[in-house]
């Protein structure tokens, strides 16, 4: 896809959202079902079910997906797609490349071993290794715009409010 094709593809959406800003507001949803006999949660995805479980460093078998890994995978996927779209839009030719992310997590926090230990991912590092002849200014622009328009990156940079509701349904109802 080239820049003109990308503009053509996105033009109707941009026009619609300019004319009706409320149309740009969509609801994304995720749904999971708690595992029956083990410490798992089955998540429905657009590509099938994914079973998440404990990380091996907290007692998991490693046979299930780890939600921390899934968060990094979402960042890598979003950043990669965003980078490709930005590169296309600004005319930076990419012959190929990789995207990776890594972070630190102190498992003593999530296991309640140390109350002062942070629970959560820390020090996330996002890395792009690109096969391109782009100059340093183009690369700076590519990075700046990728960071600006990557939904998962921006969500991690400025976390949203999270409202939690816990409902009960006695006797399996619900």
Secondary structure, 3 states (H helix, E strand, C coil): CCHHHHHHHHHHHHHHHHHCHHHHCCCCCCEEEECCCCCEEEEEECCEEEEEECCHHHCCCCCCECHHHHHHHHHHHHHHHHHHHHHHHHCCCCCEEEEEEEEEECHHHHCCCCCCCCCCEEEEEEEEEEECCCCHHHHHHHHHHHHHHCHHHHHHHCCCCCCCCCCCCHHHCC
